[in-house]
Each structure stands twice: as C-alpha cells, then as structure tokens.
Amino acid sequence: MNKDSLKEELIKIIKEKSLLTDVKRVLTSGRTSNYYIDAKMTTLDPKGANITARLILDILKDFDVDAIGGYTLGADPMVSAVAVLSVETEQFLPAFIVRKEPKKHGERKMIEGPFQTGWKVAVVDDVVTTGGSTLKACQAVEEEGGEVALTLVLVDRLEGGRENIEKKGYKFVSILTREDIL
C-alpha cells in the first residue's frame, strides 16, 4: 500500500474506532469539546498500530534520529509499534516513554527504556490540542541530555498545539488533522 492509501485506511479506522461526535468531553488541556478522538482505540488495534507505525517510519526516514518516544500514555502504543517495525528498515529505532512523574523508587527516572544522553529523538503523541503533553516530553528529553529532532503527532486538532510547539523551537509534523477526520 502506498502512503496515501495507508492514510485513507487510517482515517477509516479512526472514524470507526476512535471518533466520538455529539459528545461533551473535557480534554487533557482542560478545554471542552463536542467531539473526542480516543486514539488509543486505533493505536492499540493491530491494523491501526501497523498503519500508524508505517506512516511514522515513512516520515522519519528523512530525519536523523536515534530513538522514538513520548509522553505516557498517548505515545506508548505508537512508539512500541514503530520500534517493532523498524527492524524491517535500515533505521532501527528503540522506543522510550516519558513518565508523568519520576519513579518513586529505584533510579527515580523520568524516562523509561533504552534512552541515551546525546541521542537525537522524535517525540510523538497521539492527539495534540494545546501541545502541553508533547512539550513536557520534549523538556524531559532535554533534561536527560537528549535532543529533540522533531515532534510528530497522529492527529492535530488544529487548536494551537502546533503553534505552541513551534514557538518553543521544535519542528512539528502531523500525520492527520481534525479536518481529515471530521
């Protein structure tokens, strides 16, 4: 399947499994919305995860990155799927996950997984509204000595997230936007 066919199939899966309309939901950003995208219903679906990972790998082939990660829980299934499929490419990409708060025991880490100081990474998220979660992940990466090569999201709700992320100096790429889905 080519990239456009993959995107069309992903949109169908999101509409079928993840999109709720005519609802009132409070988003992570604190905003209220009359539609909700529960992207984990797509990114945890075998076909949805596969297509999402393939599209991400296609984007990342143009970037010099050592790993892929993001803020838990939205990024978790995405980075895992990308890591698994990356062994089929020339660009093996280990996955890491940024915690909401440092682990209370052991090494008290904010980042789980094979993250290394000095790595250039892609920070991913499933849905971006204001960009807050993505920016927290970027901050954690930089505090641990990593460099954010780009931020990449599955769905941009077109509510200022891109602008907030770019204002902090990060490259922003979205696979889909609200307009693709609604």
Secondary structure, DSSP 8 states (H G I E B T S, - for coil): --HHHHHHHHHHHHHHHTEEEEEEEE-TTS-EEEEEE-THHHHTSHHHHHHHHHHHHHHHTTS--SEEEEETTTSHHHHHHHHHHHTTSS----EEEE-SS--SSTT--SEESS--TT-EEEEEEEEESSSHHHHHHHHHHHHTT-EEEEEEEEEE-SSSHHHHHHHTT--EEEEEEHHHH-
